[in-house]
Amino acid sequence: MRTIHPIGYIVSQGEQVEKHQIRARLMERGSSYRQWAIAHNYQPRTVTQAVNRWAGKSELPRGRMTYSILRDLSRELGQEITRGV
């Protein structure tokens, strides 16, 4: 099933977001990894590393911090970054 996100891009249910798409969607909102991280009380480097390592993967991250980052980013973007998060 496909729905149109308020910003205008098409989101498919169950479809994961790739690394470059995450950055692009944050930029559409006038943000970056660094700005998003600071606004959500995360270290910018930790956010970048979590996205680089886990975006688009089908397995779940092991660490609580990484899981929280990916969960919060998924909620922000309205789409799963890693399956199950």
PAKOLLUM-80082 format. One record per residue: residue number from 0; residue in one letter; chain; x negated, z, y of N, C-alpha, C in turn. Coordinates in nm, 4 decimals, decimal comma, always signed. Layout:
# residues N
<NUM; "a"; "A"; <X; Z; Y>; <X; Z; Y>; <X; Z; Y>>
...
//
This chain:
# residues 85
<0; "m"; "A"; <-0,0842; +0,0000; -0,1180>; <+0,0000; +0,0000; +0,0000>; <-0,0882; +0,0000; +0,1236>>
<1; "r"; "A"; <-0,0522; -0,0815; +0,2201>; <-0,1297; -0,0901; +0,3433>; <-0,0463; -0,0394; +0,4599>>
<2; "t"; "A"; <-0,1094; +0,0374; +0,5463>; <-0,0429; +0,0854; +0,6668>; <-0,1324; +0,0558; +0,7859>>
<3; "i"; "A"; <-0,0727; +0,0466; +0,9019>; <-0,1509; +0,0224; +1,0224>; <-0,1753; +0,1560; +1,0916>>
<4; "h"; "A"; <-0,3019; +0,1861; +1,1120>; <-0,3429; +0,3094; +1,1782>; <-0,3091; +0,2974; +1,3270>>
<5; "p"; "A"; <-0,2852; +0,4089; +1,3967>; <-0,2493; +0,4034; +1,5385>; <-0,3466; +0,3231; +1,6250>>
<6; "i"; "A"; <-0,4739; +0,3198; +1,5884>; <-0,5704; +0,2436; +1,6674>; <-0,5546; +0,0941; +1,6411>>
<7; "g"; "A"; <-0,4967; +0,0568; +1,5279>; <-0,4666; -0,0822; +1,5029>; <-0,5324; -0,1427; +1,3808>>
<8; "y"; "A"; <-0,6241; -0,0739; +1,3153>; <-0,6842; -0,1328; +1,1972>; <-0,5999; -0,1011; +1,0748>>
<9; "i"; "A"; <-0,6132; -0,1835; +0,9729>; <-0,5329; -0,1690; +0,8517>; <-0,6035; -0,0752; +0,7550>>
<10; "v"; "A"; <-0,5277; +0,0195; +0,7005>; <-0,5806; +0,1176; +0,6063>; <-0,5090; +0,0996; +0,4739>>
<11; "s"; "A"; <-0,5852; +0,0822; +0,3676>; <-0,5269; +0,0732; +0,2339>; <-0,5402; +0,2078; +0,1660>>
<12; "q"; "A"; <-0,4344; +0,2519; +0,1004>; <-0,4379; +0,3792; +0,0300>; <-0,5354; +0,3705; -0,0858>>
<13; "g"; "A"; <-0,6203; +0,4731; -0,1011>; <-0,7145; +0,4786; -0,2106>; <-0,8418; +0,3988; -0,1880>>
<14; "e"; "A"; <-0,8506; +0,3287; -0,0771>; <-0,9690; +0,2491; -0,0465>; <-1,0693; +0,3367; +0,0276>>
<15; "q"; "A"; <-1,1943; +0,3325; -0,0145>; <-1,2954; +0,4158; +0,0470>; <-1,3613; +0,3445; +0,1646>>
<16; "v"; "A"; <-1,4161; +0,4234; +0,2539>; <-1,4808; +0,3718; +0,3736>; <-1,6309; +0,3620; +0,3491>>
<17; "e"; "A"; <-1,6916; +0,2522; +0,3898>; <-1,8364; +0,2352; +0,3796>; <-1,9044; +0,2974; +0,5011>>
<18; "k"; "A"; <-2,0362; +0,3169; +0,4918>; <-2,1131; +0,3829; +0,5985>; <-2,0950; +0,3166; +0,7344>>
<19; "h"; "A"; <-2,1093; +0,1848; +0,7378>; <-2,0995; +0,1141; +0,8658>; <-1,9576; +0,1203; +0,9236>>
<20; "q"; "A"; <-1,8567; +0,1302; +0,8376>; <-1,7186; +0,1404; +0,8854>; <-1,6932; +0,2761; +0,9506>>
<21; "i"; "A"; <-1,7546; +0,3801; +0,8977>; <-1,7372; +0,5140; +0,9555>; <-1,7910; +0,5152; +1,0973>>
<22; "r"; "A"; <-1,9110; +0,4640; +1,1130>; <-1,9729; +0,4598; +1,2457>; <-1,8891; +0,3754; +1,3420>>
<23; "a"; "A"; <-1,8406; +0,2606; +1,2939>; <-1,7596; +0,1719; +1,3776>; <-1,6296; +0,2395; +1,4213>>
<24; "r"; "A"; <-1,5666; +0,3113; +1,3296>; <-1,4395; +0,3781; +1,3640>; <-1,4606; +0,4936; +1,4603>>
<25; "l"; "A"; <-1,5721; +0,5630; +1,4462>; <-1,6031; +0,6673; +1,5447>; <-1,6288; +0,6045; +1,6814>>
<26; "m"; "A"; <-1,6988; +0,4910; +1,6825>; <-1,7262; +0,4222; +1,8089>; <-1,5974; +0,3726; +1,8747>>
<27; "e"; "A"; <-1,5005; +0,3286; +1,7927>; <-1,3709; +0,2865; +1,8468>; <-1,3042; +0,4005; +1,9225>>
<28; "r"; "A"; <-1,3308; +0,5207; +1,8784>; <-1,2727; +0,6398; +1,9408>; <-1,3601; +0,6947; +2,0533>>
<29; "g"; "A"; <-1,4677; +0,6229; +2,0847>; <-1,5573; +0,6650; +2,1909>; <-1,6481; +0,7797; +2,1489>>
<30; "s"; "A"; <-1,6807; +0,7847; +2,0204>; <-1,7609; +0,8938; +1,9681>; <-1,8772; +0,8390; +1,8861>>
<31; "s"; "A"; <-1,9614; +0,9279; +1,8389>; <-2,0731; +0,8934; +1,7513>; <-2,0865; +1,0050; +1,6492>>
<32; "y"; "A"; <-2,1770; +0,9883; +1,5520>; <-2,1998; +1,0958; +1,4559>; <-2,2381; +1,2240; +1,5300>>
<33; "r"; "A"; <-2,3290; +1,2113; +1,6252>; <-2,3772; +1,3288; +1,6991>; <-2,2645; +1,3988; +1,7746>>
<34; "q"; "A"; <-2,1874; +1,3230; +1,8497>; <-2,0776; +1,3817; +1,9270>; <-1,9734; +1,4441; +1,8355>>
<35; "w"; "A"; <-1,9409; +1,3755; +1,7270>; <-1,8426; +1,4287; +1,6332>; <-1,8945; +1,5576; +1,5699>>
<36; "a"; "A"; <-2,0210; +1,5564; +1,5291>; <-2,0807; +1,6739; +1,4656>; <-2,0771; +1,7953; +1,5580>>
<37; "i"; "A"; <-2,1178; +1,7776; +1,6806>; <-2,1202; +1,8883; +1,7765>; <-1,9790; +1,9387; +1,8030>>
<38; "a"; "A"; <-1,8842; +1,8480; +1,8156>; <-1,7447; +1,8866; +1,8415>; <-1,6840; +1,9647; +1,7246>>
<39; "h"; "A"; <-1,7370; +1,9445; +1,6032>; <-1,6835; +2,0109; +1,4844>; <-1,7778; +2,1183; +1,4293>>
<40; "n"; "A"; <-1,8729; +2,1591; +1,5116>; <-1,9676; +2,2671; +1,4771>; <-2,0550; +2,2375; +1,3557>>
<41; "y"; "A"; <-2,1002; +2,1127; +1,3444>; <-2,1951; +2,0741; +1,2402>; <-2,3246; +2,0297; +1,3067>>
<42; "q"; "A"; <-2,4325; +2,0331; +1,2316>; <-2,5593; +1,9789; +1,2789>; <-2,5536; +1,8264; +1,2690>>
<43; "p"; "A"; <-2,5886; +1,7544; +1,3766>; <-2,5817; +1,6075; +1,3731>; <-2,6598; +1,5455; +1,2575>>
<44; "r"; "A"; <-2,7773; +1,5978; +1,2300>; <-2,8578; +1,5412; +1,1209>; <-2,7896; +1,5610; +0,9849>>
<45; "t"; "A"; <-2,7244; +1,6744; +0,9670>; <-2,6550; +1,7022; +0,8409>; <-2,5397; +1,6045; +0,8208>>
<46; "v"; "A"; <-2,4671; +1,5735; +0,9278>; <-2,3557; +1,4777; +0,9192>; <-2,4089; +1,3400; +0,8816>>
<47; "t"; "A"; <-2,5144; +1,2958; +0,9492>; <-2,5725; +1,1650; +0,9199>; <-2,6201; +1,1576; +0,7748>>
<48; "q"; "A"; <-2,6872; +1,2616; +0,7282>; <-2,7359; +1,2630; +0,5908>; <-2,6211; +1,2634; +0,4897>>
<49; "a"; "A"; <-2,5162; +1,3394; +0,5173>; <-2,4014; +1,3453; +0,4260>; <-2,3349; +1,2080; +0,4145>>
<50; "v"; "A"; <-2,3163; +1,1426; +0,5270>; <-2,2527; +1,0099; +0,5250>; <-2,3420; +0,9100; +0,4524>>
<51; "n"; "A"; <-2,4713; +0,9099; +0,4834>; <-2,5633; +0,8156; +0,4196>; <-2,5698; +0,8351; +0,2686>>
<52; "r"; "A"; <-2,5614; +0,9585; +0,2253>; <-2,5733; +0,9841; +0,0817>; <-2,4421; +0,9642; +0,0060>>
<53; "w"; "A"; <-2,3279; +1,0014; +0,0648>; <-2,2042; +1,0095; -0,0126>; <-2,0964; +0,9072; +0,0226>>
<54; "a"; "A"; <-2,1051; +0,8385; +0,1342>; <-1,9995; +0,7431; +0,1721>; <-1,9845; +0,6341; +0,0675>>
<55; "g"; "A"; <-1,8627; +0,6118; +0,0238>; <-1,8325; +0,5075; -0,0721>; <-1,8594; +0,5442; -0,2175>>
<56; "k"; "A"; <-1,9110; +0,6624; -0,2429>; <-1,9395; +0,7046; -0,3812>; <-1,8115; +0,7534; -0,4471>>
<57; "s"; "A"; <-1,8079; +0,7448; -0,5788>; <-1,6892; +0,7908; -0,6500>; <-1,7026; +0,9350; -0,6976>>
<58; "e"; "A"; <-1,8239; +0,9897; -0,6906>; <-1,8436; +1,1290; -0,7329>; <-1,8326; +1,2225; -0,6133>>
<59; "l"; "A"; <-1,8034; +1,3473; -0,6416>; <-1,7881; +1,4465; -0,5352>; <-1,9221; +1,5088; -0,4987>>
<60; "p"; "A"; <-1,9411; +1,5407; -0,3705>; <-2,0645; +1,6101; -0,3312>; <-2,0661; +1,7513; -0,3892>>
<61; "r"; "A"; <-2,1848; +1,8035; -0,4119>; <-2,1978; +1,9349; -0,4748>; <-2,1947; +2,0501; -0,3745>>
<62; "g"; "A"; <-2,2468; +2,0287; -0,2559>; <-2,2558; +2,1364; -0,1576>; <-2,1282; +2,1557; -0,0785>>
<63; "r"; "A"; <-2,1032; +2,2808; -0,0422>; <-1,9816; +2,3120; +0,0361>; <-1,9856; +2,2503; +0,1749>>
<64; "m"; "A"; <-2,1026; +2,2541; +0,2382>; <-2,1151; +2,1995; +0,3735>; <-2,0903; +2,0484; +0,3725>>
<65; "t"; "A"; <-2,1511; +1,9794; +0,2787>; <-2,1331; +1,8344; +0,2684>; <-1,9876; +1,8007; +0,2400>>
<66; "y"; "A"; <-1,9264; +1,8745; +0,1498>; <-1,7855; +1,8534; +0,1182>; <-1,6996; +1,8722; +0,2442>>
<67; "s"; "A"; <-1,7268; +1,9776; +0,3202>; <-1,6508; +2,0058; +0,4434>; <-1,6673; +1,8941; +0,5453>>
<68; "i"; "A"; <-1,7884; +1,8465; +0,5614>; <-1,8145; +1,7375; +0,6562>; <-1,7353; +1,6137; +0,6168>>
<69; "l"; "A"; <-1,7441; +1,5747; +0,4908>; <-1,6745; +1,4542; +0,4454>; <-1,5230; +1,4702; +0,4508>>
<70; "r"; "A"; <-1,4749; +1,5897; +0,4204>; <-1,3311; +1,6166; +0,4289>; <-1,2840; +1,6031; +0,5739>>
<71; "d"; "A"; <-1,3568; +1,6635; +0,6664>; <-1,3172; +1,6584; +0,8074>; <-1,3265; +1,5169; +0,8640>>
<72; "l"; "A"; <-1,4302; +1,4442; +0,8258>; <-1,4409; +1,3048; +0,8703>; <-1,3278; +1,2207; +0,8119>>
<73; "s"; "A"; <-1,2938; +1,2442; +0,6861>; <-1,1836; +1,1706; +0,6233>; <-1,0526; +1,1952; +0,6968>>
<74; "r"; "A"; <-1,0287; +1,3195; +0,7343>; <-0,9070; +1,3526; +0,8097>; <-0,9081; +1,2857; +0,9463>>
<75; "e"; "A"; <-1,0227; +1,2853; +1,0113>; <-1,0373; +1,2243; +1,1437>; <-1,0085; +1,0747; +1,1390>>
<76; "l"; "A"; <-1,0604; +1,0087; +1,0344>; <-1,0448; +0,8638; +1,0231>; <-0,9168; +0,8225; +0,9532>>
<77; "g"; "A"; <-0,8521; +0,9180; +0,8846>; <-0,7280; +0,8867; +0,8146>; <-0,7499; +0,8115; +0,6849>>
<78; "q"; "A"; <-0,8702; +0,8242; +0,6268>; <-0,9010; +0,7520; +0,5027>; <-1,0140; +0,8240; +0,4300>>
<79; "e"; "A"; <-1,0110; +0,8190; +0,2964>; <-1,1132; +0,8844; +0,2158>; <-1,2504; +0,8211; +0,2386>>
<80; "i"; "A"; <-1,3501; +0,9049; +0,2580>; <-1,4877; +0,8578; +0,2669>; <-1,5477; +0,8570; +0,1273>>
<81; "t"; "A"; <-1,5211; +0,9614; +0,0536>; <-1,5613; +0,9727; -0,0861>; <-1,4357; +1,0024; -0,1661>>
<82; "r"; "A"; <-1,4189; +0,9368; -0,2773>; <-1,2984; +0,9533; -0,3572>; <-1,2727; +1,1009; -0,3895>>
<83; "g"; "A"; <-1,1537; +1,1480; -0,3599>; <-1,1162; +1,2854; -0,3897>; <-1,1411; +1,3854; -0,2775>>
<84; "v"; "A"; <-1,2004; +1,3373; -0,1671>; <-1,2274; +1,4281; -0,0544>; <-1,1297; +1,3989; +0,0562>>
//
